[in-house]
Amino acid sequence: MLTTESAVAHDLLSRLSTTRFRSDSLFRIVRESSLYERPIPERHRIIFYIGHLEAFDWNLLGSSLGLSSLHPEFDRLFAFGIDPVGGGLPSDQPSDWPSLNPVHDYVCQTRAALDDKLTPDVIDSSQNARDGFPFSTLLNVAIEHRLMHLETLAYMFHQLPLDRKLLQPEDEPFSASPVTPRMCEIPSCVATLGLSRDGEDFGWDNEFEIHTVHVPAFEIDQYKVTNHQYLDFINSGGYDRRDLWTEDAWNWKNASGISHPLFWKKTSDEWFYRTMFREIPLPLDWPVYVSHAEASAYARWAGKSLPTEEQWHRAAYGTPEGSDRRYPWGETIPDSNLGNFDFHRWDPAPVTAFPQSASAFGVHGMVGNGWEWTASIFAPFPGFEAFPFYRGYSANFFDGKHFVMKGGSARTAACMLRPTFRNWFQAHYQYVYAGFRCVSQ
């Protein structure tokens, strides 16, 4: 019989293998002739990410296992991605990158070298693998890092022309009830945010330390704002009303020619929606995906605001009695009947598709089917300490320009649906699978 430690080690190695399989499968939806394209101008070319996932694992784990570098040049070349912060777009050319075969060789060789050393016994015996952290923490970092890229790569691949991807089967259609917008009352209470360092649960550095915040009573939309509701905003002239936009957002919108959500396309007098693999008539009952700047403008138009991180947490996980649930619906482990997440679908579902996902206050779909923007600037919790082996993961983005997102999308892994997980992006970034709902006091 496996000890608890051995069971954890076997589970981590199994998850690593599964996640690698997922990333390999995702790259295969792009036609090989398009792997040197840059679908999002602020990001690296696709070829970078094929090498990056392995370089990250190698740079994180290799030295802890006593391994010597197999390809120092690639370890450096593929080490760091690009955050869309601004300050100029990358100007590299396809010819600046290695050809595909050497990159694939690098992937195979680094995996084989790591797997040869990374055994359950090594994981069990390495309580202080790096900077005082056990191998279980390092492996969780490697796994969730890859899972995050599975989602952000989907953002990139979504922007590729349809003929540069291999068509995948359509998502199963949903039979969903009509959307009747309403708001749910959330009584005043304390919200408990963050993880305790004394616990055994994995979390990224920005999830610590646990603390409480008093949240006054408020109301929140029962459903995410739909394409139909957002179309009303567009038809009312919302993109042309200066009073709805901050100065920064107004300048960005005008300079970039932004007049509708990125995923929408207008042909003649009809709106269409570009899914991952098709172009379809605009699904009015799907959640709208927009930037933080666009979501904020809509909220002002509606006479409301975006929720703060603590308001969102209270509406999702809180109860009238004051306790918190593990998930909005209770303690049941996430599955495809409870929301649109964990790679079951490529695209959104109607906002009413998962009535069994309702929180204790009757708020629907707070986990999955699109991240949700909050009004909260991404900032450290009290007691924050950067991971010494990955100091820039969070701290580099505590710059007042990034906003917290909560919940998850169709391409968010189940392990990152925990209440404490925090995502973040800048206000003008339109490519994210992110929607929103509004609150009123």
Secondary structure, DSSP 8 states (H G I E B T S, - for coil): ---HHHHHHHHHHHHHHHHHHHHHHHHTTB-GGGTT--SSTTS--HHHHHHHHHHHHHHHHTGGGT---S-HHHHHHTS-------SS-----GGGS--HHHHHHHHHHHHHHHHHH--HHHHHH-TTSBTTB-HHHHHHHHHHHHHHHHHHHHHHHHTS-GGGB-----------------EEEE--EEEEESB-TTS-----GGGBS-EEEEE--EEEESS--BHHHHHHHHHTTGGG-GGGS-HHHHHHHHHHT--S-TTEEEETTEEEEE-SS-EEE--TTSB----HHHHHHHHHHTT-B---HHHHHHHHHB-TTS-B-SBTTBSS---TTS-S-TTS-SS---TTS-GGG--TT-----SSSSEEEEEEE----TT----TTSTHHHHTT-SSSEEEEES--TTS-GGGGSTT--EEEETT---S-EE---EE-
